[in-house]
Amino acid sequence: MPAHSRSLSFQVAPPCHGLKSIARVFLRQFNARQRTYDILITVENLKKTVETITIQDNVPISRNELITVTVEAPEPDELKPDAEGFLRWNLSLKPGEKKDLHLKFSVEYPTDMTVSALE
């Protein structure tokens, strides 16, 4: 299945601007289905002063032992999701500075199962 891309906007408190885009979604199917989401979050400081901000996003949390979620980026030693799946990046951005944050995760589940939250 070919990868597709779409852009999603999300709230970033002024004076910063943010854009979240899903760069790729892959679906693999062998003995199980695996969906991989590759997400890029770009944040830019629009002020003339250094700004400290927190960016929050989340990954799915499985409550079913047949469904596994694997976070591939950021690296576990860099940032780990909390118990609810939230990741928080604390950033200090110089005036005009842009920062790219990479989030990539895979969800694997049996081929005879439908996981509607992933659609």
C-alpha positions, 0 to 999 in steps of 0.5 A: 500500500503506498504511503500518503501524507496529510497535514494537521494543525494543532495548538501551540501557544503564541508567540510560537507557530506549529505544524504537525504533519503525518509524513507516512503511514505504512500498512504491512500484512503478513501473519499480523497487520502492522501500521507505522505512523511517521510524524513530523512536528515543526515549531517556530519562535515568531518572537524577538525573545527566547521562548520556552515552550512545551509540545505535547503529543501522544501515541496509542496505548493498548489495553488488549494483549493482542495489540502491541504499540512500539515507539520507534522515535524518539529514542527511549533514552531521549524521551518516553511516553507516560502511562497515558501515552503522552510525550512532552518536549520542553524546548527553548527556542531562540528568536526565529528558530525552528525545531523539528520533532520526530515521532514514529510508532507502530501498532501491530494486531491480528489480521482478523481484528479491526482497530477503528481508532487507527483509521 
